[in-house]
Amino acid sequence: MAGRPLLLTHQSNFPTRYVNGFPISPSNRRTLRSREKYIICIVFVAFGVVCYGAIFFLPELRNGASVQSIRQSGPAGLFFPPPIDEQSALNGVNRLLHHGGVDDVDPHKIQDREKLRVKIDTDLEREKQRIAAQVIEKPKIGGVPPPANVGDTGTAVSPLQTDSKANSQPGKLETALSKKVNEAGVHNEEKESKDHSGGPGGQGGEPSDPEIKEKRDKIRQMMKHAWDNYVRYAWGKNELKPVSKRGHSAGVFGKTSVGATILDGLDTLYIMGMMDEYKLGRDWIAENLDLDKVNTEVSVFEVNIRFVGGLLACYALTGEKMFKDKAEVIARKLLPAFKTPTGIPFSLVNLKSGAGKNYAWASGSSSILAELGTMHMEFAYLSHVTGDSEFEQKVLKVREVLQKLEKPEGMYPLYLNPKTGRWGQQHMSMGALGDSFFEYLLKVWIQSGKTDTESRQMYDEAIEGAEKKLIQTSKGGLKYLADLKYGKLEHKMDHLTCFAGGMFALGAKTRPDEKYEHYMTLAKDLTHTCHESYDRSETKLGPESFRFMEGLEAKALKQNEKYYIQRPEVIESYFVLWRLTHDPKYRQWGWEATQAIEKYCKVDGGYSGLKNVYLPDPPKDDVQQSFFLAETLKYLYLLFSEDDLLPLDKWVLSTEAHPLPIRGANPIYPSST
């Protein structure tokens, strides 16, 4: 192997360099290669771009005082100012030297001031025109923000959530908006396109008894507290977290905020005569409710009863066409759920793609009885007011399938496979997963003006089966509705089942026959049991479920049964039985519940559910449910109102307490259907 040379092999002015033992010729290059020049240029250009961007485009610097001053100063800020006249400076007056002479006033300033004045006048006029084109309704709720701004997602958010300074001074935004309206000199009401003037008995019901009136006013104050805090802390969101004072969204609404509380509670505001609050919600729906761009999976059942039902109720109460149009758009987005081999709808549907599916836990991905059977009232009325029969045909197909199925022991199991048309698990209940199916069999008949005899027949047969298998009497003499699982009774009754007292009473009253007294007595007994579940708790509010066993009656046993989430079913039965019997104990029981809600559920930011009704100081669940406004407070208000408010011979309340007119009895119901 060749070794490294020890001696220089040639002479030069530059010493020879060796690399790995080999001589390298010296280089006399004194300039950069082209590639090196390009690299250096790129480095300098990139550095300049980064510096420029840091100054003018980064959010934290873009609005900085230095940058703003540069922008506002214009070209004058980039040059030295004219020299100051020394003689005038000695006299304390800074006069500028311009073109060899001394000026009292800079002529450029005169021109700039004139241009600025013209620009201000132009901008003010443009702003007045813009405000005049809009309908800006100042909510008169004392410190609650004005109508929401619309964010990038298309969902309205409270101005208080977009301005931290305004959040500490909530009246500031309201004052600013009022100032804009006054400057514009306009405050026009938007012309409302109406199909009719609203059904009879949509408002009113003022009690003549001062004590009853005082109680009704208290419930109205509760509604205001719940609504105002929703507006303040969760405007445009689905629901409110009243303890943490922010928005909340249950999984049934998907991943998008679509104003569930507004849609669900708006008719309650109207019925209570809270017109400023009603107009605020109405304008949000008109301007911001748009599900066309919403790409999320929602519960078909919940969207129907809360959104479609709420909008149709507002249409029936006011006649405003906008509500009907919005309801139709949303209902159409639910129609793909019915695209199954049997016509039985899926539980979930994607609002954008239309893809439907069922819950994996529901007996092998079956559809749920309460959900598939609780769309008839809304879809039938929607077909009748729009003239499009598709909605009603969908629910009639569901009924057709149910009619043909064999009923095990004369009852309806809770699960039905939409692909095979076969029942799932043999679990029967009038509580969770089954409740409103039975309710709608009766109410669809009432809604039809008692012409839909098939619906009434299905109801009568269903409650006969329930009476034989589910109705039990405890050792303490309490009537209750148990669950039946594979032929074995579970002696448990859900809070949801407590609607049955009102249902049995309404069924008896609307068709008085030889069984009238029997079912009225059953209705009263079941409602008494539900009241006992309230009365036997520390808070005087009822648990989610309660059991009947040795040494334990009408009380929850398991920890996951002890919570109270503002459900309405017990108070619903109080209301129905009050209307049908005028027994004062139902108002007394309703007032007990009102006081308990006020004592244990009220917080600064609204009303919260409870995690354990048996504790003297129960922890809060930090959710103000949309149905608390739509149902619970509405039923309490109706309980302390006269019978001419939503008379039951002209209106029928949906499972979400949304009033819909009765065909043939209410003049607003389309006569051509």
FENPE-V137183 format. One record per residue. N is the residue number from 0. RES is the residue in one letter. PSI is psi in whole degrees, 0 to 359 (999 if undefined). Layout:
[[N & RES & PSI] [N & RES & PSI]]
This chain:
[[0 & M & 134] [1 & A & 137] [2 & G & 170] [3 & R & 129] [4 & P & 141] [5 & L & 340] [6 & L & 153] [7 & L & 138] [8 & T & 351] [9 & H & 162] [10 & Q & 143] [11 & S & 164] [12 & N & 339] [13 & F & 140] [14 & P & 146] [15 & T & 136] [16 & R & 147] [17 & Y & 135] [18 & V & 119] [19 & N & 34] [20 & G & 0] [21 & F & 139] [22 & P & 139] [23 & I & 132] [24 & S & 138] [25 & P & 149] [26 & S & 141] [27 & N & 16] [28 & R & 127] [29 & R & 359] [30 & T & 164] [31 & L & 147] [32 & R & 161] [33 & S & 318] [34 & R & 323] [35 & E & 323] [36 & K & 317] [37 & Y & 318] [38 & I & 317] [39 & I & 318] [40 & C & 317] [41 & I & 319] [42 & V & 314] [43 & F & 319] [44 & V & 316] [45 & A & 319] [46 & F & 319] [47 & G & 319] [48 & V & 317] [49 & V & 316] [50 & C & 317] [51 & Y & 315] [52 & G & 322] [53 & A & 325] [54 & I & 318] [55 & F & 347] [56 & F & 335] [57 & L & 134] [58 & P & 321] [59 & E & 342] [60 & L & 334] [61 & R & 324] [62 & N & 10] [63 & G & 159] [64 & A & 322] [65 & S & 316] [66 & V & 318] [67 & Q & 321] [68 & S & 324] [69 & I & 316] [70 & R & 317] [71 & Q & 331] [72 & S & 332] [73 & G & 201] [74 & P & 329] [75 & A & 332] [76 & G & 347] [77 & L & 357] [78 & F & 159] [79 & F & 143] [80 & P & 161] [81 & P & 153] [82 & P & 153] [83 & I & 137] [84 & D & 122] [85 & E & 320] [86 & Q & 317] [87 & S & 328] [88 & A & 323] [89 & L & 330] [90 & N & 4] [91 & G & 11] [92 & V & 121] [93 & N & 93] [94 & R & 142] [95 & L & 147] [96 & L & 119] [97 & H & 121] [98 & H & 40] [99 & G & 354] [100 & G & 165] [101 & V & 127] [102 & D & 135] [103 & D & 322] [104 & V & 135] [105 & D & 119] [106 & P & 331] [107 & H & 325] [108 & K & 323] [109 & I & 314] [110 & Q & 316] [111 & D & 320] [112 & R & 321] [113 & E & 318] [114 & K & 319] [115 & L & 319] [116 & R & 317] [117 & V & 318] [118 & K & 318] [119 & I & 315] [120 & D & 319] [121 & T & 314] [122 & D & 321] [123 & L & 318] [124 & E & 319] [125 & R & 319] [126 & E & 321] [127 & K & 319] [128 & Q & 321] [129 & R & 316] [130 & I & 324] [131 & A & 327] [132 & A & 337] [133 & Q & 161] [134 & V & 108] [135 & I & 108] [136 & E & 114] [137 & K & 117] [138 & P & 127] [139 & K & 68] [140 & I & 25] [141 & G & 81] [142 & G & 353] [143 & V & 143] [144 & P & 158] [145 & P & 183] [146 & P & 148] [147 & A & 156] [148 & N & 161] [149 & V & 125] [150 & G & 184] [151 & D & 333] [152 & T & 355] [153 & G & 359] [154 & T & 132] [155 & A & 140] [156 & V & 150] [157 & S & 139] [158 & P & 333] [159 & L & 335] [160 & Q & 346] [161 & T & 359] [162 & D & 107] [163 & S & 328] [164 & K & 318] [165 & A & 332] [166 & N & 329] [167 & S & 342] [168 & Q & 77] [169 & P & 338] [170 & G & 349] [171 & K & 315] [172 & L & 320] [173 & E & 318] [174 & T & 319] [175 & A & 317] [176 & L & 318] [177 & S & 322] [178 & K & 319] [179 & K & 319] [180 & V & 317] [181 & N & 321] [182 & E & 320] [183 & A & 335] [184 & G & 20] [185 & V & 153] [186 & H & 62] [187 & N & 145] [188 & E & 135] [189 & E & 136] [190 & K & 125] [191 & E & 126] [192 & S & 120] [193 & K & 141] [194 & D & 333] [195 & H & 176] [196 & S & 8] [197 & G & 147] [198 & G & 158] [199 & P & 143] [200 & G & 20] [201 & G & 338] [202 & Q & 170] [203 & G & 220] [204 & G & 26] [205 & E & 123] [206 & P & 145] [207 & S & 335] [208 & D & 121] [209 & P & 324] [210 & E & 317] [211 & I & 320] [212 & K & 319] [213 & E & 321] [214 & K & 319] [215 & R & 319] [216 & D & 325] [217 & K & 318] [218 & I & 323] [219 & R & 321] [220 & Q & 323] [221 & M & 318] [222 & M & 319] [223 & K & 318] [224 & H & 317] [225 & A & 315] [226 & W & 313] [227 & D & 319] [228 & N & 328] [229 & Y & 315] [230 & V & 318] [231 & R & 318] [232 & Y & 344] [233 & A & 28] [234 & W & 127] [235 & G & 344] [236 & K & 172] [237 & N & 312] [238 & E & 179] [239 & L & 139] [240 & K & 99] [241 & P & 340] [242 & V & 309] [243 & S & 353] [244 & K & 59] [245 & R & 177] [246 & G & 160] [247 & H & 147] [248 & S & 121] [249 & A & 157] [250 & G & 336] [251 & V & 342] [252 & F & 3] [253 & G & 203] [254 & K & 8] [255 & T & 143] [256 & S & 122] [257 & V & 23] [258 & G & 44] [259 & A & 319] [260 & T & 324] [261 & I & 311] [262 & L & 322] [263 & D & 325] [264 & G & 358] [265 & L & 320] [266 & D & 331] [267 & T & 318] [268 & L & 317] [269 & Y & 313] [270 & I & 323] [271 & M & 357] [272 & G & 21] [273 & M & 75] [274 & M & 327] [275 & D & 315] [276 & E & 320] [277 & Y & 314] [278 & K & 325] [279 & L & 313] [280 & G & 321] [281 & R & 317] [282 & D & 324] [283 & W & 317] [284 & I & 315] [285 & A & 322] [286 & E & 333] [287 & N & 341] [288 & L & 107] [289 & D & 108] [290 & L & 6] [291 & D & 327] [292 & K & 5] [293 & V & 120] [294 & N & 83] [295 & T & 160] [296 & E & 130] [297 & V & 162] [298 & S & 122] [299 & V & 317] [300 & F & 309] [301 & E & 319] [302 & V & 323] [303 & N & 307] [304 & I & 329] [305 & R & 314] [306 & F & 300] [307 & V & 314] [308 & G & 318] [309 & G & 318] [310 & L & 319] [311 & L & 326] [312 & A & 317] [313 & C & 324] [314 & Y & 316] [315 & A & 325] [316 & L & 328] [317 & T & 334] [318 & G & 3] [319 & E & 123] [320 & K & 329] [321 & M & 320] [322 & F & 319] [323 & K & 316] [324 & D & 317] [325 & K & 319] [326 & A & 319] [327 & E & 318] [328 & V & 315] [329 & I & 317] [330 & A & 324] [331 & R & 329] [332 & K & 344] [333 & L & 342] [334 & L & 323] [335 & P & 339] [336 & A & 338] [337 & F & 357] [338 & K & 74] [339 & T & 164] [340 & P & 333] [341 & T & 344] [342 & G & 356] [343 & I & 125] [344 & P & 151] [345 & F & 160] [346 & S & 330] [347 & L & 148] [348 & V & 143] [349 & N & 123] [350 & L & 338] [351 & K & 309] [352 & S & 336] [353 & G & 3] [354 & A & 133] [355 & G & 156] [356 & K & 172] [357 & N & 166] [358 & Y & 136] [359 & A & 331] [360 & W & 349] [361 & A & 75] [362 & S & 63] [363 & G & 41] [364 & S & 47] [365 & S & 163] [366 & S & 159] [367 & I & 135] [368 & L & 310] [369 & A & 328] [370 & E & 313] [371 & L & 339] [372 & G & 8] [373 & T & 52] [374 & M & 352] [375 & H & 316] [376 & M & 312] [377 & E & 315] [378 & F & 324] [379 & A & 314] [380 & Y & 322] [381 & L & 318] [382 & S & 321] [383 & H & 327] [384 & V & 340] [385 & T & 341] [386 & G & 6] [387 & D & 112] [388 & S & 354] [389 & E & 319] [390 & F & 313] [391 & E & 324] [392 & Q & 325] [393 & K & 314] [394 & V & 331] [395 & L & 326] [396 & K & 320] [397 & V & 315] [398 & R & 319] [399 & E & 317] [400 & V & 316] [401 & L & 322] [402 & Q & 324] [403 & K & 340] [404 & L & 146] [405 & E & 136] [406 & K & 111] [407 & P & 120] [408 & E & 31] [409 & G & 19] [410 & M & 166] [411 & Y & 115] [412 & P & 163] [413 & L & 346] [414 & Y & 138] [415 & L & 125] [416 & N & 121] [417 & P & 347] [418 & K & 320] [419 & T & 339] [420 & G & 25] [421 & R & 150] [422 & W & 150] [423 & G & 224] [424 & Q & 144] [425 & Q & 71] [426 & H & 119] [427 & M & 138] [428 & S & 150] [429 & M & 15] [430 & G & 224] [431 & A & 135] [432 & L & 353] [433 & G & 332] [434 & D & 296] [435 & S & 347] [436 & F & 312] [437 & F & 321] [438 & E & 318] [439 & Y & 334] [440 & L & 319] [441 & L & 313] [442 & K & 332] [443 & V & 321] [444 & W & 316] [445 & I & 315] [446 & Q & 325] [447 & S & 3] [448 & G & 28] [449 & K & 27] [450 & T & 338] [451 & D & 78] [452 & T & 333] [453 & E & 319] [454 & S & 317] [455 & R & 322] [456 & Q & 318] [457 & M & 322] [458 & Y & 311] [459 & D & 318] [460 & E & 321] [461 & A & 318] [462 & I & 337] [463 & E & 315] [464 & G & 320] [465 & A & 320] [466 & E & 324] [467 & K & 324] [468 & K & 326] [469 & L & 329] [470 & I & 123] [471 & Q & 164] [472 & T & 126] [473 & S & 170] [474 & K & 333] [475 & G & 3] [476 & G & 15] [477 & L & 130] [478 & K & 139] [479 & Y & 164] [480 & L & 111] [481 & A & 174] [482 & D & 151] [483 & L & 118] [484 & K & 113] [485 & Y & 44] [486 & G & 0] [487 & K & 132] [488 & L & 138] [489 & E & 116] [490 & H & 70] [491 & K & 142] [492 & M & 131] [493 & D & 154] [494 & H & 321] [495 & L & 328] [496 & T & 343] [497 & C & 353] [498 & F & 338] [499 & A & 329] [500 & G & 312] [501 & G & 322] [502 & M & 313] [503 & F & 322] [504 & A & 317] [505 & L & 321] [506 & G & 321] [507 & A & 318] [508 & K & 324] [509 & T & 346] [510 & R & 77] [511 & P & 123] [512 & D & 202] [513 & E & 342] [514 & K & 7] [515 & Y & 305] [516 & E & 322] [517 & H & 311] [518 & Y & 330] [519 & M & 320] [520 & T & 317] [521 & L & 318] [522 & A & 315] [523 & K & 320] [524 & D & 316] [525 & L & 320] [526 & T & 323] [527 & H & 317] [528 & T & 318] [529 & C & 323] [530 & H & 322] [531 & E & 324] [532 & S & 330] [533 & Y & 312] [534 & D & 336] [535 & R & 9] [536 & S & 161] [537 & E & 325] [538 & T & 351] [539 & K & 25] [540 & L & 145] [541 & G & 152] [542 & P & 171] [543 & E & 324] [544 & S & 154] [545 & F & 153] [546 & R & 167] [547 & F & 110] [548 & M & 181] [549 & E & 118] [550 & G & 6] [551 & L & 117] [552 & E & 135] [553 & A & 34] [554 & K & 150] [555 & A & 148] [556 & L & 313] [557 & K & 155] [558 & Q & 322] [559 & N & 10] [560 & E & 356] [561 & K & 0] [562 & Y & 159] [563 & Y & 119] [564 & I & 38] [565 & Q & 27] [566 & R & 153] [567 & P & 351] [568 & E & 321] [569 & V & 313] [570 & I & 328] [571 & E & 314] [572 & S & 324] [573 & Y & 314] [574 & F & 311] [575 & V & 316] [576 & L & 329] [577 & W & 313] [578 & R & 324] [579 & L & 339] [580 & T & 335] [581 & H & 31] [582 & D & 120] [583 & P & 344] [584 & K & 333] [585 & Y & 324] [586 & R & 322] [587 & Q & 315] [588 & W & 322] [589 & G & 323] [590 & W & 325] [591 & E & 316] [592 & A & 321] [593 & T & 313] [594 & Q & 323] [595 & A & 318] [596 & I & 316] [597 & E & 324] [598 & K & 316] [599 & Y & 335] [600 & C & 337] [601 & K & 132] [602 & V & 174] [603 & D & 325] [604 & G & 15] [605 & G & 220] [606 & Y & 132] [607 & S & 153] [608 & G & 172] [609 & L & 147] [610 & K & 340] [611 & N & 108] [612 & V & 354] [613 & Y & 3] [614 & L & 144] [615 & P & 334] [616 & D & 75] [617 & P & 141] [618 & P & 149] [619 & K & 149] [620 & D & 354] [621 & D & 42] [622 & V & 128] [623 & Q & 104] [624 & Q & 148] [625 & S & 327] [626 & F & 349] [627 & F & 321] [628 & L & 321] [629 & A & 324] [630 & E & 300] [631 & T & 308] [632 & L & 329] [633 & K & 314] [634 & Y & 322] [635 & L & 318] [636 & Y & 316] [637 & L & 326] [638 & L & 327] [639 & F & 21] [640 & S & 164] [641 & E & 163] [642 & D & 345] [643 & D & 357] [644 & L & 114] [645 & L & 62] [646 & P & 137] [647 & L & 355] [648 & D & 357] [649 & K & 341] [650 & W & 149] [651 & V & 131] [652 & L & 131] [653 & S & 179] [654 & T & 344] [655 & E & 16] [656 & A & 25] [657 & H & 121] [658 & P & 128] [659 & L & 145] [660 & P & 154] [661 & I & 129] [662 & R & 131] [663 & G & 340] [664 & A & 329] [665 & N & 122] [666 & P & 343] [667 & I & 349] [668 & Y & 131] [669 & P & 129] [670 & S & 344] [671 & S & 354] [672 & T & 999]]
